[in-house]
Amino acid sequence: MVKVYTSSVIDAPADRVWAHIRDFNGLPNWVPPVADSRIEGGVPSDKVGCIRNFNLKDGGNLREQLLALSDYDFSVTYNILVSPMGVQNYLATLKLTPITDGDRTFAEWTAEFDCEPGREQELVDEIGNGVFQAAFDNLKRQLGR
C-alpha cells in the first residue's frame, strides 16, 4: 500500500477554511486541477454516501464517494471509485486542526492506495504535490490574511 501525506499551515481560522472546503462538490473552487463537479442523483453534497463526479482540466474524469464528514473534527474521508490515475483501493482524509497561536489552521491530507509496481513515486508526487499541496497553496491565496 502506498501512502501520501501532505500538510500545511493556512493563515486563516479553521472554521473559515472548513466553510470553504466542506462542500464535497466544491472542488473547482479550491483545487486547481479540477474543472467542474456534480453530485450524482441530486443528493446533498454533505450526505455520507454521496458520489461526486468531476472532470479535470486535463480531461480526466473521477468519481469519488463521501465516507465520513465531521463538522466537529473538521474532517472529510472519501474513496475513489473511478480514476484515470491507475490507483486502486484509494482512501483519503483531509483534516483541519485549529492553531490557537495566531488563529491559523494546520491542514493535513492523507491518502493510501494500491498501484502498479514502479509507479509509486510518480503517483505520490502527482497526488501529494500536484493535487494536495496545490490545493493548500490555493487556499492560502484565497483565505490568507
Secondary structure, DSSP 8 states (H G I E B T S, - for coil): -EEEEEEEEESS-HHHHHHHH--TT-GGGT-TTEEEEEEGGG--TTSTT-EEEEEETTS-EEEEEEEEEETTTTEEEEEEEE-TT-EEEEEEEEEEEEETTTTEEEEEEEEEEEE-TT-HHHHHHIIIIIIIIHHHHHHHHHH--
